[in-house]
């Protein structure tokens, strides 16, 4: 069963009505729950954690997508034992709340964040043994600490982020890395620890000195012996 709710941009819907509807609709057997709130509700709408407090309902969900609404998980959150895919887009969630959510989602295989600006340090714990895909878009200030041992694909898209803000504890299974609009000034020092065993590495960067690019390519050829495919796009900076 799939439950999708996408509200039209009209400000005449009461949050209490949505909450009551969700409480009734989200029940055991719902495998995919996708909610897009947009600007449809008066005031700030918080996705009610109580919807996922029921163990039977929580344990049946395999895919959860939330867009444009704050989400504050509490200790009453049920065990999301079958959740394999989680996508949060423009969702206000604290690091503590996210940590609680991930602790209840040990079966996760795919994790995506789009412009979740309240997260300053994103910690991916080692308990996510099955996580193999991580995609992060936006949020320049976010630091990323990855300790998931079986992560194979990592994508980071955000202008002006340096590699110093990305830490990978165990990169042995990381084979596909995509870095877009990342500053390459520290790539020579940081890439081996982030992507030492990758088979495909794609980098998009604003124009930087050619000498730097030569150094990066030389370093890759020397230390990243498993590399099969390398793509580097150097984009011209927009005129000021």
C-alpha positions as CSV (number, residue, x, y, z in Angstrom):
1,X,0.0,0.0,0.0
2,X,1.2,3.5,-0.9
3,X,0.0,6.7,0.8
4,X,0.9,10.0,-0.9
5,X,-0.3,13.4,0.2
6,X,0.6,16.5,-1.8
7,X,-1.3,19.6,-0.8
8,X,-2.1,22.4,-3.2
9,X,-0.7,25.9,-2.3
10,X,-3.8,27.2,-0.6
11,X,-3.6,28.5,3.0
12,X,-7.0,27.3,4.2
13,X,-6.2,23.9,5.6
14,X,-6.0,23.4,9.4
15,X,-3.1,21.4,10.8
16,X,-5.5,19.6,13.2
17,X,-7.5,18.2,10.2
18,X,-4.3,16.9,8.5
19,X,-3.2,15.3,11.8
20,X,-6.6,13.5,12.3
21,X,-6.5,12.3,8.7
22,X,-3.0,11.0,9.1
23,X,-3.8,9.2,12.4
24,X,-6.7,7.4,10.6
25,X,-4.9,6.7,7.3
26,X,-1.4,5.6,8.5
27,X,-2.0,2.1,9.7
28,X,-0.4,-1.3,9.6
29,X,0.2,-2.4,6.0
30,X,1.2,1.0,4.6
31,X,4.6,0.4,2.9
32,X,5.3,3.8,1.4
33,X,4.4,7.2,3.1
34,X,5.1,10.3,1.0
35,X,4.0,13.7,2.3
36,X,4.6,17.1,0.6
37,X,3.1,20.0,2.6
38,X,4.3,23.0,0.6
39,X,2.6,26.2,1.8
40,X,-0.8,24.8,2.2
41,X,-1.3,25.0,6.0
42,X,-1.7,28.1,8.1
43,X,1.4,28.5,10.4
44,X,4.2,26.0,10.7
45,X,3.0,22.5,10.3
46,X,4.9,19.8,12.3
47,X,4.6,16.3,11.1
48,X,3.1,14.5,14.1
49,X,5.5,11.9,15.6
50,X,2.4,10.2,17.1
51,X,1.5,8.9,13.6
52,X,4.6,6.7,13.7
53,X,4.3,5.8,17.4
54,X,2.1,2.7,16.7
55,X,4.5,-0.2,16.4
56,X,2.4,-2.0,13.8
57,X,2.2,1.0,11.5
58,X,5.8,2.0,12.0
59,X,7.2,-1.5,11.3
60,X,5.4,-1.9,8.0
61,X,6.8,1.3,6.3
62,X,9.5,0.7,3.8
63,X,9.8,4.2,2.2
64,X,9.3,7.5,4.0
65,X,9.5,10.9,2.2
66,X,8.8,14.2,4.0
67,X,8.9,17.6,2.3
68,X,8.5,21.1,3.6
69,X,7.5,20.4,7.2
70,X,9.3,20.3,10.5
71,X,9.7,16.8,12.1
72,X,10.6,16.4,15.7
73,X,11.0,12.7,16.5
74,X,10.6,11.8,20.2
75,X,11.2,8.6,22.3
76,X,7.6,7.5,21.4
77,X,8.7,6.9,17.8
78,X,8.0,3.3,16.8
79,X,10.7,0.9,15.5
80,X,10.9,1.4,11.7
81,X,12.3,-2.1,11.2
82,X,11.5,-2.4,7.5
83,X,12.4,1.2,6.5
84,X,14.9,1.0,3.6
85,X,14.5,4.4,2.0
86,X,14.3,7.8,3.8
87,X,14.2,11.2,2.0
88,X,13.9,14.5,3.8
89,X,13.5,17.7,1.7
90,X,13.3,21.2,3.3
91,X,12.5,19.4,6.6
92,X,13.3,21.2,9.9
93,X,14.8,18.5,12.0
94,X,17.5,18.7,14.8
95,X,20.6,16.6,15.0
96,X,19.2,15.0,18.1
97,X,15.9,14.2,16.4
98,X,17.7,12.8,13.4
99,X,19.9,10.7,15.6
100,X,16.8,9.2,17.2
101,X,15.2,8.6,13.8
102,X,18.2,6.8,12.5
103,X,18.5,4.7,15.7
104,X,15.1,3.3,14.9
105,X,15.9,2.6,11.2
106,X,18.6,0.0,11.2
107,X,17.4,-1.5,7.9
108,X,18.1,1.7,5.9
109,X,19.7,1.3,2.5
110,X,19.1,4.7,0.9
111,X,19.3,8.0,2.7
112,X,18.8,11.5,1.1
113,X,18.7,15.1,2.4
114,X,17.7,18.2,0.4
115,X,18.3,21.6,2.1
116,X,17.8,20.5,5.7
117,X,19.5,23.6,7.1
118,X,19.0,22.9,10.8
119,X,21.5,20.0,10.6
120,X,25.0,21.4,11.3
121,X,26.7,18.0,11.7
122,X,25.3,15.0,9.9
123,X,26.5,11.8,11.7
124,X,25.8,8.5,9.9
125,X,26.3,5.9,12.6
126,X,28.0,2.5,12.2
127,X,24.7,0.9,13.2
128,X,23.4,1.5,9.7
129,X,25.1,-1.7,8.4
130,X,22.9,-1.9,5.3
131,X,23.2,1.7,4.1
132,X,24.7,1.8,0.6
133,X,23.5,5.1,-0.8
134,X,23.9,8.6,0.7
135,X,22.9,11.8,-1.2
136,X,23.2,15.3,0.4
137,X,22.1,18.4,-1.5
138,X,22.5,22.0,-0.2
139,X,23.3,23.2,3.3
140,X,26.7,24.8,3.0
141,X,27.4,24.8,6.7
142,X,26.8,21.1,7.2
143,X,29.6,18.8,8.2
144,X,29.3,15.2,7.3
145,X,30.7,12.3,9.4
146,X,30.2,8.9,7.8
147,X,30.7,5.7,9.8
148,X,28.4,3.3,7.8
149,X,30.7,0.4,6.9
150,X,28.9,-0.7,3.7
151,X,28.3,2.6,2.0
152,X,29.0,2.2,-1.7
153,X,27.7,5.5,-3.2
154,X,28.1,9.0,-1.8
155,X,26.9,12.2,-3.5
156,X,27.4,15.7,-2.2
157,X,26.1,18.7,-4.0
158,X,26.6,22.2,-2.5
159,X,28.5,25.4,-3.6
160,X,31.5,26.4,-1.6
161,X,31.9,23.3,0.6
162,X,35.5,22.1,1.2
163,X,36.4,18.5,1.6
164,X,37.4,19.3,5.2
165,X,33.7,19.1,6.0
166,X,33.5,15.5,4.9
167,X,34.8,12.7,7.0
168,X,34.6,9.0,6.1
169,X,35.7,6.6,8.9
170,X,35.5,3.4,6.8
171,X,35.7,3.9,3.0
172,X,36.6,0.3,2.1
173,X,33.3,-0.3,0.3
174,X,32.9,3.2,-1.2
175,X,33.1,2.8,-4.9
176,X,31.1,5.7,-6.5
177,X,31.7,9.3,-5.3
178,X,30.1,12.4,-6.9
179,X,31.1,15.8,-5.6
180,X,29.5,18.8,-7.3
181,X,30.5,22.5,-6.7
182,X,33.0,21.4,-4.1
183,X,36.1,23.5,-3.6
184,X,39.1,21.4,-4.5
185,X,41.7,23.4,-2.6
186,X,42.2,20.6,0.0
187,X,41.5,17.7,-2.4
188,X,45.1,16.6,-2.5
189,X,45.2,16.0,1.2
190,X,41.6,14.8,1.7
191,X,40.6,12.7,-1.3
192,X,42.6,9.5,-0.4
193,X,40.8,9.2,3.0
194,X,37.4,9.9,1.5
195,X,37.6,7.9,-1.7
196,X,40.7,5.8,-1.5
197,X,39.0,2.7,-3.0
198,X,36.6,4.3,-5.5
199,X,36.0,3.0,-9.0
200,X,34.1,6.1,-10.2
201,X,34.9,9.6,-9.1
202,X,33.1,12.6,-10.5
203,X,33.9,16.2,-9.4
204,X,32.4,19.5,-10.5
205,X,34.2,22.6,-9.3
206,X,34.3,26.3,-10.0
207,X,37.4,27.3,-11.9
208,X,40.6,26.9,-9.9
209,X,44.2,27.0,-10.8
210,X,45.3,24.4,-13.4
211,X,48.3,23.5,-11.3
212,X,45.9,22.3,-8.6
213,X,44.1,20.1,-11.0
214,X,47.3,18.5,-12.2
215,X,48.3,17.8,-8.5
216,X,44.9,16.2,-8.0
217,X,45.2,13.9,-11.0
218,X,48.7,13.0,-10.1
219,X,47.6,12.1,-6.6
220,X,44.7,10.0,-7.9
221,X,47.0,8.0,-10.2
222,X,49.4,7.4,-7.3
223,X,47.2,6.5,-4.4
224,X,43.8,5.6,-5.8
225,X,44.7,2.4,-7.7
226,X,41.2,1.0,-7.9
227,X,40.0,3.9,-10.0
228,X,38.2,2.9,-13.2
229,X,36.5,6.2,-14.2
230,X,37.5,9.8,-13.4
231,X,35.5,12.8,-14.4
232,X,36.5,16.4,-13.5
233,X,34.4,19.4,-14.6
234,X,36.0,22.8,-14.1
235,X,33.3,25.4,-14.4
236,X,33.9,29.1,-15.0
237,X,33.0,31.4,-12.1
238,X,30.1,33.7,-12.8
239,X,31.3,37.3,-13.4
240,X,30.8,39.6,-10.4
